[in-house]
Amino acid sequence: MKDGLTEIMRLKGIEMLTSLQRKALEPIYSGRSALIIAPTGSGKTEAALIPLFLRHLKDKKKSPLRGFGILYIAPLRALNRDLLRRVEEWCAKMGITVSVRHSDTPQSERTRQSIHPPEMLITTPETLQILFSGKRLKEHLRSVRSVVVDEIHELYGEDRGVQLAVALERLEELSGPVQRIGLSATVENPKEVARFLVGEREMPVIIADNTPKRQELRIYPAREREDDRDLSVRHRIPPRALDALKYIKEGAQEVRKVLIFTNTRDSSEAFGSWFHNVYPDFPVEVHHGSLSRDIRTKVEESFKRGELKALICTSSMELGIDIGDVDRVYQISSPRRVERLIQRVGRSGHSLRGVSRGEIIAFSFDDILESVALIKRTEEGLLEEKRPREKPIIVLVNQILAMVLSEKSLDVGRLYALLRRSRPFRKLRFKELMEVIEFLKSLRILSYDPTGGTIRSTRRTRTYFYSNISMIPDERSYKLKDLSSGRLVGQLDEKFVASFIAPGARFILYGRVWEVVSVEEDSILISPVAGSGEIPNWVGEDIPVDFHVAQDVGRLREDLEGVARGTSSLDEVSRKWGVEEGVLKAPFEIVKKQVEEGLVVPTHRRVTVEEGNEEVIINACVGTEVAEALSKIVAGELQEEGIGGVMVEIDPYRIVLRSAFRVRGKDVVRILLGMAPSNLRHKLTKYLSSSMLFRWQILHVAKKIGIVEREVSLRDLNMNRLIERLEGTIAYREAIERILQERMDIRNTTRFLKRIERGEIEVHLQRSSPIGLSYRDARRELLYSGADERTILAIIEKRLKVTPLTMVCLACQRRWRASAGGGAPLQCPVCSSRRVAALHPMDYERMEKHL
């Protein structure tokens, strides 16, 4: 091994192996499965590939390879392309062929791979599924001896990861024992992730780099500055956002390159547009998943070459795409989770000896305190725990049909044994598997022969499979094409297109303003213009705050209350939490005001219910997922008591309740005190079934199981009838379970309610407070500017005018479609009656049985 190692290192330009690479060398070379955990820039990719290449070259001398030898699986296509750039020349020098295959791979390259398979194939979890279905490609998989799963933490606990876990079992059944290697920078529970990687086999070796990487983490509380007021009004930028722009620009001038992370694509677009308007000569661009691949690649290369000073991005830059050295990372608002903070700040000082420097730009009371808590937990190594779902039905359906399509005829006993070897399905009962098979048989997606115990594909199987390869929820999107150049600029979600886009409408993308020229069936022609525009919104971007992070925020509030009551000093609290004293000054003023007004401060052990003129606010430091669960029960109980139409808004620290009927604070207190922890799941199941969240989820499940076509939207269906049809089926149960496990934290909600029951958490009723109402200011900090109120009202009016309505004649029950701004007379087209009601299509479905 020694001679070969020296040569491989020389070809890569490596003078000395790191301690991590030395640790990984022997176990991986000997064929053991492994999980490698190390910070960004520690050389973990090479730690896996060097011993794999060594063994591969040795095996190749013994017998020629007839297919793929090494599979390298990464969750993003961008990571695939980046890895190819990094290893292509190295592999060529060693005589190892390497190629990438994913949805963007040209057909000519796919054909070449099918005829002349590369020795190392870089791919995605979804493309691996397709490899099993092709005759030649499946044959090439028989020679695979090693699989590397990069950024495994991105797949663990997700449907895509469950799909991959089963695919690895299929691969092993096809090719024999396969060495499995997982790579990650952040893992909270290494043993569970290692089990997920190998299934029910010998525990893999866990190779962790315990060398602490130096980090410098700071918080900058953005301020409103009097001398910026004119500039804020002129550019229609919220004052604190303008302060953030100036602070980042000044900091970026001190170094070579910076990354600016935001939590959502619309925030990236907002800051990109603001930078271009206020500092047109500052070299900064925007990067996120809704921009076209060409634009993303161009931006990555420009940043890597140093042509850009800053790059504004979302999680698209969070993983290990090579963009060269980054000197500093700025995070706009709290990153919400410890793992995200580590991943993002780790992009700076991109080497083991480098120092990762990151600053969180915080804007509000909650934002500042949450950022303090996150930095504290980061320094203590306390990551959020992932709770992977077991036996997800939509993945089970997906994999049953994928195997049937590949095998033509499949023995149910063999299928059951294979599924149970994977970690997510280790507790699957045979009865549960047969219930799914019978359901699919009823849909005619497969056929089942009970005599022989075999399942076979039908004409619908292939259609289903190729429509449902990905486990990512379907959301129709529209391609955006530049009229002048014909190039693809990006894409917008259907929801934004339906509510805003029309010829002449202006919106922001790629940090620039575009005007809509025309709207086609699946694309939109646009043209660049000067001026201002609407910031798009995209689906599925909320990042939940963990229960334990929110509880730490409650503890910090309690410490600040101690300062307000004179039992400690702000300096002492700042030192305890590891931040500069000035960071906590603004939040302290709010807590101090709360105390001076004689109001209770909500903390980790105190809940306040605050009654105002228009709303009741439950202040509870419980995190996003516990707040979601509590809100559903409170709203459901109020509904049962005759207070209908309760609108709920949540954040990690409060639940806001509004209704046309008055919600009384004392009723909410009674409901909270009366919640039985043992009855939690039953209550949630009951109230979820009538929620919009459940409608969206059951439609998603129905698409993934093959009940409805994937192009169908909520507006295309009578959802009441679909729900009635599916009640009691695996689809209905799956929709409920997905919400309970993915959107809610049942375990910590139960613990929280038990603490209330035991009197460990107090519940107080009081009037509206500075802390309770602070969410209003937080919401305005980045999304609202008083100077632009007329523009915002005009946008709201425009959206309301295009809202689709179902018109119902109360005289003859005739119904027809119209829009709110259509201008048609309020008169029935059949009987001419003016007794006409206007309903949203969803409301019509609810009322249909009463008409």
Buried (B, 14 or more C-beta within 10 A) or exposed (E): EEEBBEBBBEBBEBEEBBBBBEBBBEBBBEBBBBBBBBBBBBBBBBBBBBBBBBBBBEEBEEEEBEBBBBBBBBBBBBBBBBBBEBBBEBBEEBEBBBBBBBEEBEEEEBEBBBEEBBBBBBBBBBBBBBBBBBEEBBBBBEBBBBBBBBBBBBBBBBBBBBBBBBBBBBBBBBBEEBBBBBBBBBBBBBEBBBBBBBBEBEEBBBBEBEEEBEBEBBBBBBEEBEEBEEBBBEBBBBBBBBBBBBBBBEBBEEBEBBBBBBBBBBBBBBBBBBBBBBBEEBBBBBBBBBBBBEBBBBBBEBBBEEEBBBBBBBBBBBBBBEBEBBBBBBBBBBBBBBBBBBBBBBBBBBBBEBEBBBBBBBBBBBBBBBBBBBBBBBEEEBBBEBEBBEBBBBBBBBBBBBBBBBBEEBEBEBBBEBBBBBBBBBEBEEEBBBBBBEBBBEBEBBBBEEEEEBBBBBEBBBEBBEBBBBBEBBEBBBBBBBEEEEEBBBBBBBBBBBBBBEEEBBBBBBBBBBBBBEBEEEBBBBEBEEEBBBBBBBBEBEEBBBBBBBBBBBBBBBBBBBBBEEEBEBEBBBEEBEBEBEBBEBBBBBBBBBBEEEBBBBBBBBBBBBBBEEBBBBBBBBBBBBBBBBBBBBBBBBBEEEBEEBEBBBBBBBBBBBBEEEBBBEBBBBBBEEBEBEEBBEBBBBBBBEBEEBBBBBBBBBBBBBBBEBEBEBEEBEBBEBBEBBEEBBBBBBBBBBBBBBBBBBEBBBEBBBBBBEEEBEBBBBEBBBBBBBBEBBEBBBBBBEBBEEEBEEBEEBBEEBBEBBBBBEEEEBBBEBEBEEEEEEBBEEEEBEEBBBBBBBBBBEEBEEE
